[in-house]
């Protein structure tokens, strides 16, 4: 990644949040797609590997663009990555990822189950730190098959968090996860501009 591009990410992450509008609007009519809504991305990189020709920087940029296209923007969006061999990434590159808002989480034992449990805990902590309304993007496969994780998503939905689910391109059995999420995309759809394969109505 070029020095100029990295500086762009650093400027974005250090930019102050937009000031709220001075216009008084009744709470019940305020759109939830507002600039101060936070976006947290939780990505199982084993279930959904980095596509050919991309890197964590371009994944960050793509997610930012997709979310902005749907009315959700956050100048300090964070991506937390689960799985993969963090130690194989040179220290300088890990620092650059960190500066761009991409955080590789510590390795845990237990394979897919361990990653799901770690992601579940991190999402709960993140949503406590960022009360509703906020936006959570979950990228993975095994999370949809985990009963405890689905209960976490159900609780978040009841607290008016928006949940966006991204699954592998070959995953088509989505009935278990559908009730708890606002939209569902296949991983490849993030990068080719296609619309979600399934999108719920705003309640």
N, C-alpha and C positions, 0 to 999 in steps of 0.2 A: 504493500500500500504506500502511496506517495506521501511525502512529508506534508504537502498541502492538504491532502484529504484527511490525514490524521488530525491536523490542526482544526479542520472543519468540524470533526466530531467533538474535539475538546471544547470548541467554542459553543457548539450546540448544548453540550452537557453542562457548561458553566453559565449559560444564559439565564437571566432571571425569568421566573414564571410571569406570564402576562397578568397585568393588573385586572381585577374584576371590574365589570362594567358598572358605572355609577347609577345606571337606570334600575329602578326598583321593579322587580318582576315577581308576581306571586309564585311561591315555591312549586305549586302543583303544575305550573305551566313551563317550568324551566326544562330545557332539553338536557338529557343526560350526556349528550355528545358535546361536552364543553371542554375548553382547553385545560382546565385544572384537573380533569379526570386523569388519574395515573394509569400507566400501562406497565404491567409486569409480564414477562415472557418466560416460560419454564419449558425447556427444550431437552428431551431425551435424544441425544445425538446418536445413540445406538439404534433406536427405532427409526429415526429419520436422519440419516447421515447428510453431511454437507453435499449438495448437488455438484456434479462435475462443473468446473469452471467458476465455482463460487468459493468464498471463504467467509469466516464469521463477520467480517466487515460488510460484505455485500448482502449477507443474510439480514443483518441489522437494518441496512438501508432498505431492503425489500419489504421487511415487516413494517417499518416506519411508513413507507409509501402506501402499502395496502391499507393500513389502519387509517392513515390520513384520508384516503379515498373514501372511507366509510364514515368520516367525520370525527375520528378519534385521534388526537394529537397529544404528545407528551415529549417535551424537549429533553427530559431526563429518563426516558424509557430504559429499562434494564432487561438484559437477557441472561438468564441463568442456565448454564449448560450442565447436563448430567450424563455421565459415561464418557467413553473415549479415554485416551491416554494423555492426560494433561502434562505428565513429565516428559513426553516426547516433543512437546512444543517448546522451542527455544525461549528462554526467559525474557528476552527483549520483545519477542512477538506476543508473549502472554501479557506483558505490560501494555503493549499497544492495544490489545483486545480490551484490557481493563479500562484503558483511557476512553475507548469507544463505547463502553457500556456493556461489554460481553464478559461475563464472569463464569469461569470454569469452577464448578463446585468440587469439594474434596471427594475423593473416591470412597465408596462404601462397599462393604461386602454384601453378598446376597443376590448378585446379578440383577435381573429385571425387577424382582420384588424389592430389593434394597433401594434401587433408584426410585421406584414408585413411592415407597415410604418416605424417602428423603424429600422428594418433590412435594408430597402431601404436607409434610411439616413446614417446609419453606413457604408454601402458598398460604397456609394458615397464618404464619408469622407475618408475611408480607401484607396480607389483607388487614391484620390488626394495626400495622403501622400506617396503612393507607386505607382509611375507612371508606365505606361506600359513599357515592358511587365510584367505583374504580373498575379497571378492565384487566382481565386475566386471560392470557393466551397460553394454552397447554398444547405442546407439540409432542406427540408420542403415540404409542399403540397400547401398551400394557395397562395404562391408566384406565382405559375404558373397561377393562376386564376385572378391575379390582373393586370389590364391593365397598371397602372402606373409602377408597378414593372417590367413588361416586357419591357417597354420603357427604364427603367434604364439599363436592360441587353442589349438591342439593342445598347444603347450609349456606353456601356463598350466594346461590341464586335467591334464596329466601331473604338475604340481606341486600339484595338489589345490586350485586356485582354482575357485570357482564362477563360471560365466559365464552371464549372463542376456542374451538377445538380444531387442531390440525393433525391429520392422521396419515400413515403411509399410503402411497398411491394404490397399493393392492388391498387395502382394507375397505370392505364394503358392508360388513355387519355392524351397524351403528345404532341399533335400537336401544341398547343399554345406556348409551351416553346422550342420545338425542334430547331427552326431557330436561336436561340440566344446562344446555348450552344455547347460546344465541345464534351461532353459525358453525358449520362444519366445512372444512376444506381438505382436499387431498394435498399432500406436501408439495407436489409439483405445481399445483394451481397457484401457489404463492408467487411463483417465478414466471408464469406465462400469462398472468393478467386475467385468468378466468374467474368467474363469480363463484361464490360458495355452492357446494353441491346440496346443501340443506341450510335453510335460514329460518329461524323462528320469528314470529311476530313480536314486536315490542309490546310488553304488557303495560 
